[in-house]
């Protein structure tokens, strides 16, 4: 019997739309998922975007806390969170520009799915410079070289278009992606789900949510 693994990448951005009410509308649209990688997961003492989503999904959860700042006069945060139906084994947390204005990061976790070792990366690269993004990609690349797996899936907001040096660098490392649709307003593609597998896998891609953030929710189904 074929195994299907459904994963999505979604930048939630706090400061747009009817927040936090729009967050309540997300989970019912994603009940088919096995794993959800979130960027800009807002959290304070009164509200957590990922907790609100996970109240319905009831997945395992792991968060990498990142910087908080004022954006347009409103508090915002850039946490990375992975929600998974499968048991999460934390592999590594990476900080970029720790404790600085442009602090970013990456989560690396391991899942076991039908005797396959699956490495998931969730990241949100810098929006300030392509060189900063290239350096962050290099850090993730070196981190992944330490771990054996059957398939690696890299999700996130790369802040780079499909023809950029950053995306070409990831592809030169042997990773592929299948989505060709815009993932951000103004018809831009900034969000990706890359994969590299040592076994044959079929990949299907779609945009599953377009109206609940400035980014769109990118979803992939991996079938083997």
Buried (B, 14 or more C-beta within 10 A) or exposed (E): EEEBBBBBBBBBBBBBBEBBEBBBBBBEBBEEBBBBBBBBBBBEEEEBBBBBBBEEBEBBBBBBBBBBEEBEEEEBBBBBBBBBBBEBEEBBBBBBBEEEEBBBBBBBBBBEBEEBBBBBBBBBBBBEEBEBBBBBBEBBBEBBEEEEBBBBBBBBBBBBEBEBEBBEBBEEBEBEBBBEEBBBEEEBBBBBBBBBBEEEBEBEBEBBBEEBBBBBBBBBBBEB
